[in-house]
């Protein structure tokens, strides 16, 4: 069993990617459980994903990397000791810091024989300039990108090739060690590469 995190700023396409990724895994005969964190009172994302037949554990009440980290760990343990899917995908709120979540879950992962897979951070190419210009927003987005093992440039079908290459250069400057993939859940671009990375990559540090 492997735990994978799909993070990124609000509106970057996390839920759409989680659905697409889990559907591809299902086609390969692999089971996926999803832990979603919705800051609002109504967990819309969780309901949407359940319509696609995914197992969803919704952690309400705030960011899973801080206020309710204990609940997240308990949920992971329940999945590990119960249905034990092939993959657990954690989709945090768009304001979360990915590395904090990964650090919180390491001890539980070791205890329950769960491998730590990649942290995937989505970067919305249609809002690249805005995300990396405004000071407060830039700090958060840059921190998220710095924590990524894989940066997925989302919505590539909606931008020009010049804008895409500019976004690629910017995120690579922020995190030169991350693998950078172009991704369009609409056209399917990059999805096979992402599935392969999720299946193969194990983080040991």
VOVO-992343 format. One line per field, with one value per residue (C-alpha): residue number from 1; residue in one letter; x, y, z. Coordinates in nm, 3 decimals. Layout:
# VOVO-992343
selo [NUM  ...] .
dogu [A  ...] .
x [X  ...] .
y [Y  ...] .
z [Z  ...] .
***
This chain:
# VOVO-992343
selo [1  2  3  4  5  6  7  8  9  10  11  12  13  14  15  16  17  18  19  20  21  22  23  24  25  26  27  28  29  30  31  32  33  34  35  36  37  38  39  40  41  42  43  44  45  46  47  48  49  50  51  52  53  54  55  56  57  58  59  60  61  62  63  64  65  66  67  68  69  70  71  72  73  74  75  76  77  78  79  80  81  82  83  84  85  86  87  88  89  90  91  92  93  94  95  96  97  98  99  100  101  102  103  104  105  106  107  108  109  110  111  112  113  114  115  116  117  118  119  120  121  122  123  124  125  126  127  128  129  130  131  132  133  134  135  136  137  138  139  140  141  142  143  144  145  146  147  148  149  150  151  152  153  154  155  156  157  158  159  160  161  162  163  164  165  166  167  168  169  170  171  172  173  174  175  176  177  178  179  180  181  182  183  184  185  186  187  188  189  190  191  192  193  194  195  196  197  198  199  200  201  202  203  204  205] .
dogu [X  X  X  X  X  X  X  X  X  X  X  X  X  X  X  X  X  X  X  X  X  X  X  X  X  X  X  X  X  X  X  X  X  X  X  X  X  X  X  X  X  X  X  X  X  X  X  X  X  X  X  X  X  X  X  X  X  X  X  X  X  X  X  X  X  X  X  X  X  X  X  X  X  X  X  X  X  X  X  X  X  X  X  X  X  X  X  X  X  X  X  X  X  X  X  X  X  X  X  X  X  X  X  X  X  X  X  X  X  X  X  X  X  X  X  X  X  X  X  X  X  X  X  X  X  X  X  X  X  X  X  X  X  X  X  X  X  X  X  X  X  X  X  X  X  X  X  X  X  X  X  X  X  X  X  X  X  X  X  X  X  X  X  X  X  X  X  X  X  X  X  X  X  X  X  X  X  X  X  X  X  X  X  X  X  X  X  X  X  X  X  X  X  X  X  X  X  X  X  X  X  X  X  X  X] .
x [0.000  0.129  0.026  0.029  -0.045  -0.203  -0.170  -0.190  -0.352  -0.730  -0.876  -0.570  -0.768  -0.687  -1.024  -1.046  -0.699  -0.779  -1.084  -0.890  -0.599  -0.820  -1.013  -0.687  -0.575  -0.906  -0.853  -0.524  -0.700  -0.571  -0.786  -0.766  -0.899  -0.919  -0.891  -1.023  -1.009  -1.275  -1.258  -1.624  -1.914  -2.033  -1.771  -1.866  -1.545  -1.604  -1.955  -1.835  -1.568  -1.805  -2.019  -1.722  -1.714  -1.413  -1.381  -1.370  -1.277  -1.361  -1.172  -1.373  -1.302  -0.990  -0.657  -0.545  -0.185  -0.264  -0.592  -0.711  -0.389  -0.480  -0.801  -0.613  -0.371  -0.659  -0.824  -0.503  -0.478  -0.840  -0.776  -0.453  -0.622  -0.945  -0.989  -0.615  -0.630  -0.333  -0.315  -0.431  -0.455  -0.460  -0.611  -0.551  -0.707  -0.554  -0.397  -0.206  0.172  0.252  0.568  0.389  0.135  0.407  0.597  0.278  0.209  0.557  0.532  0.189  0.310  0.603  0.383  0.127  0.370  0.265  0.511  0.533  0.477  0.533  0.390  0.229  0.170  -0.053  0.030  -0.247  -0.088  -0.387  -0.308  0.071  0.145  -0.105  0.009  0.371  0.323  0.113  0.340  0.127  0.002  0.349  0.493  0.232  0.248  0.628  0.632  0.391  0.604  0.922  0.769  0.682  0.841  0.636  0.501  0.206  0.145  -0.233  -0.475  -0.210  -0.481  -0.596  -0.268  -0.025  0.299  0.489  0.292  0.345  0.720  0.734  0.543  0.774  1.079  0.932  0.842  1.176  1.354  1.162  1.216  1.490  1.484  1.116  0.998  0.779  0.494  0.241  -0.110  -0.456  -0.727  -0.949  -0.729  -0.550  -0.207  0.046  -0.191  -0.016  0.321  0.171  0.018  0.356  0.533  0.275  0.315  0.694  0.815  0.884  1.014  1.268  1.361] .
y [0.000  0.345  0.694  0.971  1.339  1.560  1.924  2.265  2.604  2.650  2.583  2.407  2.094  1.858  1.683  1.635  1.480  1.254  1.120  1.068  0.904  0.668  0.568  0.480  0.280  0.093  0.003  -0.154  -0.353  -0.132  -0.003  0.359  0.523  0.901  1.125  1.470  1.784  2.047  2.368  2.446  2.293  2.091  1.851  1.892  1.735  1.421  1.380  1.430  1.165  0.915  0.939  0.785  0.489  0.599  0.538  0.885  0.971  1.337  1.522  1.835  2.121  2.277  2.199  1.839  1.949  2.133  2.137  1.788  1.605  1.347  1.261  1.219  0.975  0.782  0.757  0.627  0.362  0.259  0.213  0.023  -0.214  -0.249  -0.241  -0.180  -0.035  -0.031  0.348  0.613  0.955  1.255  1.569  1.859  2.202  2.445  2.638  2.338  2.302  1.958  1.883  1.933  1.669  1.428  1.475  1.415  1.089  0.932  0.767  0.621  0.500  0.314  0.163  0.037  -0.075  0.201  0.326  0.702  0.785  1.117  1.451  1.588  1.962  2.106  2.444  2.615  2.737  2.961  3.170  3.141  3.513  3.583  3.288  3.400  3.777  3.870  3.852  3.650  3.416  3.380  3.272  3.000  2.871  2.876  2.676  2.422  2.388  2.354  2.056  1.869  1.553  1.599  1.932  1.888  2.189  2.168  2.288  2.278  2.257  2.608  2.798  2.866  2.673  2.992  3.036  2.669  2.690  3.007  2.832  2.532  2.756  2.937  2.624  2.461  2.768  2.734  2.357  2.236  1.881  1.809  1.619  1.854  1.715  1.883  1.772  1.804  1.590  1.705  1.564  1.304  1.456  1.351  1.121  0.797  0.941  1.048  0.705  0.547  0.781  0.720  0.344  0.343  0.630  0.571  0.854  0.737  1.066] .
z [0.000  -0.090  0.016  -0.243  -0.191  -0.458  -0.353  -0.512  -0.477  -0.493  -0.836  -0.976  -1.065  -0.777  -0.753  -1.129  -1.126  -0.830  -1.016  -1.340  -1.160  -0.960  -1.272  -1.448  -1.145  -1.146  -1.511  -1.402  -1.130  -0.848  -0.562  -0.448  -0.133  -0.117  0.189  0.107  0.314  0.250  0.451  0.391  0.580  0.280  0.141  -0.225  -0.352  -0.150  -0.286  -0.642  -0.605  -0.445  -0.757  -0.940  -0.702  -0.499  -0.127  0.026  0.384  0.431  0.704  0.783  1.018  0.873  0.715  0.762  0.810  1.131  1.327  1.242  1.164  1.428  1.245  0.920  1.082  1.234  0.894  0.738  1.009  0.957  0.586  0.654  0.898  0.702  0.324  0.271  -0.081  -0.313  -0.290  -0.047  -0.210  0.023  -0.130  0.111  0.100  -0.146  0.142  0.282  0.297  0.152  0.348  0.680  0.580  0.472  0.799  1.001  0.825  0.823  1.164  1.091  0.753  0.905  1.176  0.923  0.650  0.410  0.149  0.097  -0.266  -0.442  -0.348  -0.663  -0.671  -0.941  -1.089  -1.283  -1.606  -1.683  -1.371  -1.371  -1.359  -1.082  -0.871  -0.880  -0.859  -0.556  -0.249  -0.006  -0.278  -0.425  -0.089  -0.043  -0.400  -0.400  -0.075  -0.222  -0.535  -0.329  -0.147  -0.467  -0.599  -0.916  -1.043  -1.278  -1.500  -1.518  -1.788  -2.057  -2.323  -2.227  -2.277  -2.560  -2.597  -2.509  -2.184  -2.101  -2.145  -1.938  -1.657  -1.683  -1.649  -1.347  -1.150  -1.236  -1.100  -0.772  -0.747  -0.982  -0.842  -0.911  -1.216  -1.424  -1.633  -1.857  -1.766  -1.916  -1.762  -2.050  -2.327  -2.115  -2.179  -1.916  -1.729  -1.828  -1.719  -1.388  -1.327  -1.397  -1.155  -0.882  -0.918  -0.929  -0.710  -0.340  -0.120  0.136  0.306] .
***
